[in-house]
Amino acid sequence: MVVGRFEPYAPSPERRLAALEQVARVGLTTGVMLCPHLPGISDDEAHLDEVVRRARDAGAQFLLHGGLTLKKGPQKARFLEALERYYPHLLPLYEKLYRAGHSPQREYSCRVGQLAREICRRHGLPDRMLRPILPNEGLTVNKRIAERLFLRVYEMELEGEPEYRIWAYRKAAWAADELDRDLAEIYRREGLRGLAALPRIGGSIAGVIASLLGEIEGESRWGKGCHQP
């Protein structure tokens, strides 16, 4: 019913899940993008739990979730028109949540994001898509470090950490991903000082990277999948 009101020409959830099941059956990587969940309409525990459960049962290997953005333009106008038609009692809620911009208030986003994450964990479904890293891709350790730093960014966003800390980790992840030298080799030769001297890294995150390098080395020693965050 909700899909028909806001996306009248989109395939139904049942058809999407049926397609997901067919793709999963042949062994391809599959997942569900639960975005956006709508404030006051589909952001409660019952709705989120149903989507996660049905996605898992259809063969999804991960589920991504996110909130609604309302940027000025046709998308916002059409959404608010449908909202006024079907859910007029929710207009004050949306005015409050989107008072400061096109994204909902941060406190709301963190609360619903944490709920979605907890429901995914309850059903054993990751709420992040693992990055495929091939052994012969080159600088694989750097890519693993970048993936784990990006995972920390995601966790920090859900926990409502200060923006400056989130951006510090995000920039460090970009730096690790783009670096043309091996982070493990830099650390072996130059220690923490060498890591801290890299662009967009700095002293505190250099210590984090050193710890992650130790984790990856331990996983390699025991033959575990090093691409796991």
Protein Blocks (a to p, Z undefined) as FASTA:
>chain_A
ZZmmmmmmbccfklmmmmmmmmmmnopacddddddddehklmcfklmmmmmmmmmmnopa
bdcdddddddedjklmmmmmmmmmmmmmlmmmmmmmmmnmmbdcfklmmmmmmmmmmmmm
mnopafbdcddddfklopklmmmmmmmmmmmmmmmmmnopafklmmmmmmmmmmmmmpcb
dfklmmmmnommlmmmpghkbjmlmmmmmmmmmmmmmmmmnopafkbZZ
